[in-house]
Amino acid sequence: MGERLKGKVALVSGGATGVGGAASTLFAAEGARVAVLDINAAAAEATALAIREAGGDAMAVVADVSQALPVERAVAAVLARWGSIDVLFNHAGSIVVKPFLETTEDEWDRLMAVNVKSMFLVTRAVLPAMLAQRKGAIVCTSSISAVAGTPMEVLYDTTKGACHMFARAIAVEYRDRGIRCNAVCPGFVRTPHGLREVDALQKLGVDVSDAALAVAQGRICEPEEVAAAALFLASDEASFVNGTHLFVDNGFTAV
Ligand SMILES: NC(=O)c1ccc[n+]([C@@H]2O[C@H](COP(=O)([O-])OP(=O)(O)OC[C@H]3O[C@@H](n4cnc5c(N)ncnc54)[C@H](O)[C@@H]3O)[C@@H](O)[C@H]2O)c1
């Protein structure tokens, strides 16, 4: 067990599986009390239980991050239990992979809600408690897709461009009141989301084979590697890092 988040309360949206699950586990191992916020109740409970069994402290809170009332209730439950939220990892998100002209209006509205409106709703619910203590660290999950387009992902890329700018704009508005807000921008990661994306792209003729991924980013990224970058941004080690985009892509976007 480390101490990089000792004494802090962390809320991880999408914290049940994948990168969010790895972050919940890592943040707890570094001393945080972790609220695992997810739409998948069973997976959130399982992640929280595993943390407690490993000697950490965690609670599961169930909400669809695109819905205001459930988000407000979930955040209120965490504040009622632990009194503060020091770290927010805005990670929950999903993807639609299909030709642009086949994208429906419902898909557009739903993904914008799950990936972008969610950052507005969860941050809006958490920020007052951070401002009251004049300290808080927010990490938002952007993506290489915020700056590098992939065919069949116009909608997804658009949402991630918005997440990218959300993190920067929050930082600028609130830095004078002790708030830091940064983004992690992963390449392709071995998670249910990432593997679903690779499979869907392959079926639509976009080459994301192991060989293509090896050229673009060396290999597939592991969830723990993104969680480690988020941990740095969430911790006091990043005390003067604000409004930045930390790419976790082994040079994908550097080429
Ligand atoms: N895997 C990748 O290759 C990759 C790369 C870049 C960015 N990302 C970002 O990571 C996130 C996806 O997470 P992951 O890759 O760890 O995969 P994942 O599918 O394992 O995790 C996503 C988590 O979010 C939860 N979730 C989904 N919709 C939700 C909702 N409406 N309300 C609450 N929780 C919800 C899921 O239940 C799941 O636990 C997205 O924001 C995505 O843009 C993923």
The ligand as a Tripos MOL2 file, in Angstrom:
@<TRIPOS>MOLECULE
LIG
   44    48     1     0     0
SMALL
NO_CHARGES

@<TRIPOS>ATOM
      1 N1        -10.3080    1.4750  -24.0430 N.am      1 LIG1
      2 C1         -9.7800    2.3420  -24.8540 C.2       1 LIG1
      3 O1         -9.1140    2.0030  -25.8350 O.2       1 LIG1
      4 C2         -9.9520    3.8180  -24.5860 C.ar      1 LIG1
      5 C3         -9.0930    4.7380  -25.1840 C.ar      1 LIG1
      6 C4         -9.2760    6.0950  -24.9340 C.ar      1 LIG1
      7 C5        -10.2780    6.5160  -24.0850 C.ar      1 LIG1
      8 N2        -11.1000    5.6030  -23.5100 N.ar      1 LIG1
      9 C6        -12.1720    6.0950  -22.6560 C.3       1 LIG1
     10 O2        -12.3620    5.2430  -21.5540 O.3       1 LIG1
     11 C7        -13.7630    5.1840  -21.2390 C.3       1 LIG1
     12 C8        -14.2350    3.7530  -21.4090 C.3       1 LIG1
     13 O3        -13.7090    3.0150  -20.3600 O.3       1 LIG1
     14 P1        -12.7920    1.7530  -20.4560 P.3       1 LIG1
     15 O4        -11.9990    1.7550  -21.7010 O.co2     1 LIG1
     16 O5        -12.0990    1.6830  -19.1600 O.co2     1 LIG1
     17 O6        -13.8510    0.5690  -20.6790 O.3       1 LIG1
     18 P2        -14.9740   -0.1080  -19.8400 P.3       1 LIG1
     19 O7        -16.0780   -0.3380  -20.8070 O.co2     1 LIG1
     20 O8        -14.4120   -1.2560  -19.0920 O.co2     1 LIG1
     21 O9        -15.3890    0.9590  -18.7360 O.3       1 LIG1
     22 C9        -16.4010    1.8630  -18.8840 C.3       1 LIG1
     23 C10       -17.1370    1.9160  -17.5520 C.3       1 LIG1
     24 O10       -18.0690    2.9860  -17.6280 O.3       1 LIG1
     25 C11       -19.3210    2.5020  -17.2040 C.3       1 LIG1
     26 N3        -20.3620    3.2730  -17.8470 N.ar      1 LIG1
     27 C12       -20.6910    3.2690  -19.1760 C.ar      1 LIG1
     28 N4        -21.7360    4.0670  -19.3810 N.ar      1 LIG1
     29 C13       -22.0790    4.5960  -18.1870 C.ar      1 LIG1
     30 C14       -23.0990    5.4740  -17.7620 C.ar      1 LIG1
     31 N5        -23.9820    5.9970  -18.6190 N.pl3     1 LIG1
     32 N6        -23.1690    5.8050  -16.4450 N.ar      1 LIG1
     33 C15       -22.2880    5.2740  -15.5670 C.ar      1 LIG1
     34 N7        -21.3060    4.4350  -15.9080 N.ar      1 LIG1
     35 C16       -21.2110    4.0950  -17.2080 C.ar      1 LIG1
     36 C17       -19.3460    1.0370  -17.6090 C.3       1 LIG1
     37 O11       -20.3200    0.2960  -16.8970 O.3       1 LIG1
     38 C18       -17.9240    0.6210  -17.3160 C.3       1 LIG1
     39 O12       -17.7710    0.1930  -15.9790 O.3       1 LIG1
     40 C19       -14.4550    6.1280  -22.1910 C.3       1 LIG1
     41 O13       -14.5270    7.4220  -21.6080 O.3       1 LIG1
     42 C20       -13.5030    6.1280  -23.3620 C.3       1 LIG1
     43 O14       -13.6440    7.2750  -24.1530 O.3       1 LIG1
     44 C21       -10.9630    4.2640  -23.7320 C.ar      1 LIG1
@<TRIPOS>BOND
     1     1     2 1
     2     2     3 2
     3     2     4 1
     4     4     5 ar
     5     4    44 ar
     6     5     6 ar
     7     6     7 ar
     8     7     8 ar
     9     8     9 1
    10     8    44 ar
    11     9    10 1
    12     9    42 1
    13    10    11 1
    14    11    12 1
    15    11    40 1
    16    12    13 1
    17    13    14 1
    18    14    15 2
    19    14    16 1
    20    14    17 1
    21    17    18 1
    22    18    19 2
    23    18    20 1
    24    18    21 1
    25    21    22 1
    26    22    23 1
    27    23    24 1
    28    23    38 1
    29    24    25 1
    30    25    26 1
    31    25    36 1
    32    26    27 ar
    33    26    35 ar
    34    27    28 ar
    35    28    29 ar
    36    29    30 ar
    37    29    35 ar
    38    30    31 1
    39    30    32 ar
    40    32    33 ar
    41    33    34 ar
    42    34    35 ar
    43    36    37 1
    44    36    38 1
    45    38    39 1
    46    40    41 1
    47    40    42 1
    48    42    43 1
@<TRIPOS>SUBSTRUCTURE
     1 LIG1         1 GROUP 0 **** ****
